[in-house]
Amino acid sequence: MLRFCLSSLRWLFGWLYYVCLICFGGALLGVVTHLAFALLFQDSPDRGFYAAFGFMNGLKYGSVWAGGAAIVCCVIRARHEFLAREAGAQTEVES
């Protein structure tokens, strides 16, 4: 039971890591794109406003995708670990 709980906590923290990483990437992308478009299309843009606006939009739209994408990343990671464990078991049986 303890092993199951530790494994569950490990995957929960992994999922939270991916969610935070995706939200951070969305916020960063929002800041960069809003500032770039403001500098390209306006004469004297308020950089602070557009950076904050880009952060909020990027974080909002990044968080929409973060949960599902983090689950997909965890499944890919679990499959990779499973295949590595199976390959290790195969080499032990052959030797």
N, C-alpha and C positions, 0 to 999 in steps of 0.2 A: 504494500500500500504506500509505503514511504517512497519507493522508487517511482510509482505512478505520479504521486504528488510533485516530486522533484522534476520529473519529465514534463508535467503539465505547466509548472512554473517556468521552466526553461523555454517552452514554446510560447507561453504568454509574453514573457519578456522579449523574445525574438520578434513576435508580432508587433509589440509596442515599439521596438527599435525601428522596424520597417515603416510603421505608421509615422513616426516622428521624422524619419529620413525623407519620406515622400512629402510630408507637409512642409518641411524645411525647403526642399527643392522647389515646391510650388510657390512658396513665398519669395524665394530668391528669384525665380523666373519671373514672377509678377513684378517685382521691383525693377528688374533689368528691362523688361519689355515696356512697362509704363514710362520709365524714364527715357528710354530710347525713342519711343513714339512721341513723347512730349517735346523732346529736344528737336526731333525732326519736323514736327508739324506746327509748332507754336513759336512765336517770336521771343517771348521772355517767360518761360514756364516757371512756376513755383516748384522747385525740385523737391522740397520737403513734402508738399502735398501729394505730388505724384508718386513719390517713393512710398508714402504711407498708404495711399490708395492702391498702389500695385501690391503692397504687402498684404493688405486685407483681401483683395480679389484673389491673389495667388494662393493665400492660405485657405480661403473659402473653397476654391475649386480644387485645390490639392487635397483637401480633407474629404471631398466627395469621393475621390478615387482611392484614397489611402487605405481604407479598411479592406476593400476587395483585393487591391493589388498586393497588400501585405499578406493576405491569406494565400494568394498565388505564389508569392515568394517563399512562404513557409512550406508549401507543398513541394515546390521545386527543391528546396533545401532538404526536406525529409526524404524525397525520392533519391537524391544524390547520396545521402547518408546510408539509405537502405541498400543501394547498389554497391557502395563501397564495402559495407558489412557483408553482403552476399559474396562479393569477389574475394574478400578475406577468408570467408568460410570455405569457398571453393578451393583456394590454394592450400588450406590446411587439410582438406580431405584428400587432395591429390598427392600430398607429400607423405 
